[in-house]
């Protein structure tokens, strides 16, 4: 498979932060890089490595392949406004991310599975494409036939404790939510330097 299927916490340790879309762990139990030399002091990271790490944070959090991620950066650079801000809008507006943010799945990979298996509707129509871009005013809901699925009921129960970003509204009784505004960089659930990501691709665009 092209997508990353290895140890998720190991990936988070390599990047130095928890990626909430990739794992449900709250903290890193070993806050140093994996490997036998992980606890040793290392030389100062180069500018290239720091930009690479920032790019990889976004890539692995949203579960996007390299070519697909580069297309997002290219698209963001062609739209009017700050490229980094628009990049976050494009990534946060992905359907699999919205399903996770609403609390219908514990991680983005789990949300992607819900979408691919046809359990999610947008504006009343079934959508099975995780990269589908949700727009302001769109309603995202669990398909009516899937309401009583055990994993859906479990997710709805757990969703009551989920902190949702301000650009989403959610009604657990209807298992439906709505995007009420465009996402912003401040809605990202972890620290990421989007300017470093743009600089990483500056010579490739």
N, C-alpha and C positions, 0 to 999 in steps of 0.2 A: 504494500500500500504506500501511496505517496505521502499521506499525512503521518505526522509524528505519533507513534503508538508506544514509545518507550516509557520509562519511569518519569512521571510528571514532576515529582518533587526534585528529582535530579536535575531536570531542566531548569526549574526555578532556582535551585542553588547555583547553577552555572551562571544565571543572569543576575543573581544577587537580590531577588525579590520574589514574593508570592504573586503569582498570576491568578487572580480569582476566577477567571474564565476557564482555566485549565485544571484547577484542583480546588477541593473544598477545605484544604488545610488552612488554618488561620495564620500560622507562623512557620518559619523554618526551624526545625529542631536542631539542625546543624547549619548555622549561618556562615558557611564558607564553601568554596567550590568543591565539587566531588573529586575523588582521586586521592592517592596516597600523599600527594604534596599539597593538598587543599588547605591545610592549616599553616603552611609556611608563608612568610612574608614574600610578596611578589613585587616586581618592579612596577613603577607607575604605568598605568595603561596609556597607550598611544591614543591620539585623537581618533584615528580610524577605528580602533577597538571600542572606544566609548560610543561612537556613532553606530557601530555594528550592534552593540548590546541594546541600545535604545530601539533600533529597528526590530531586533529579534524579540524584544518584550512584546511589541504590538503584534508581530506575526504569530507568536505562539499563544498569546492570550486569545486572539480572535480565531485561531486555527486556520490561517490563510497561507496558501503555498506562495513561494517566492515570486513566481511569474504573476500570479494573481495580485499579490501585494504591490508589485511594481506598477501594475495597471492602475491600482487605486491611487498611487502617488502621482502617476502621469495625469490621471483624470483630475485630481485635486489641483495640480499645477495649472491646468487649463481653465479652471473656473475662477470667477472673480472673488477675491478675498484672500486672506492669509492661507497659504497652502497647508500648514500644519493643522489649522482649525478645521478646514474643509475635509482633510484626511480623516480626522476623528469623526466628523459628521457621517462620512461615507461608511466607515467601519462600524460605528455605533448603530447605524440604521439597517444593518444586515438583519434579516429575519431571525436567524439562529441566535444572534446576540439579544434581540428584543425578547424572544421567548425566554431566554435565560434571565434577563433583567426583570421580567415580570414575575419570576419565581416559579415558572412551570417546569424547570429542570435545574439540577444542582450545578451543572457546568455547561459550557458552550458545546462540547462534544455530545453531551446528552441531549441538549436542545436540538442540535443538528439531526440527531437520530429521530426525534419526535417529528421534525419537519419532513424528513425524507420518507418516513413511514406514513405520511398523510394525515397526521392527527391535528394539524394546524390550518386554520382558515384566515384569510385576510379579506375583510369586507364581505364576508359570507361565501367566499370562494376558496376551495382547497388549494393550497400552495405547497409544493414539495421541493422547492428550490431554496436551500439555506442562504444563498447569496442574494435572494430577492430583497430589493431596497424598499423599506417601509417609509411612507411619507407622512407628513403632518396631517392629522385627521383620519388616518387609516385605523381600523379596528382589527385587533389580533385576538382570535378566540380559539379555544379547543373545539374541534369538530363535535357536533352534538352526539354522534354515536360513540365518541371516545370518552364522554364525561364520566362514565362509571368504571373506566379501566382502573385497576388497583394502583398503578404507578401515577396516574393522573390525580386520583384522590389523595395519594400520599404527598404529591407535589403541592397540591392546593392547601393541604394542612400545614406543610412546612412553609408555604409562601407567606403566611400571616406574620412571620418574624423577619421577612426579607425587607431590607431597606431599598426602596426603588428610587431611581433618579427622577428629578423634577420634570423631565420631558415625557414621563409616562403616567397614565392613570390605570388602575386595575380594580376590577370588581370580582372578588373570589367567588361570590354566589353564582355569577354567570360564567366564570372561568374565561373572562374576556378583559382585554385592556385596550388602551388607545394612546397613540402618540399625539401629544398636544402641543409640542414645540420641537424645534430642531435641537439635537444634542450639541453640547459644547465641550471644550477640552476639560473643563472643571468636572464634567460628569464621568470622566474616565476613572475607574475604581482603583487605580494605582498611579504612582508617579512615573511620567514618561516625558522625555524631552523631544517634542515633535520637531523642533527646529533642527536637532541633530539628525533626525530621520530624513528630513528634506535635504540636508547637506550631504548625507550619505549617497543619495541618488542624484545629486546636482549635476554630475558629469555624465550620467546615463540617460537623462531625460532629453 
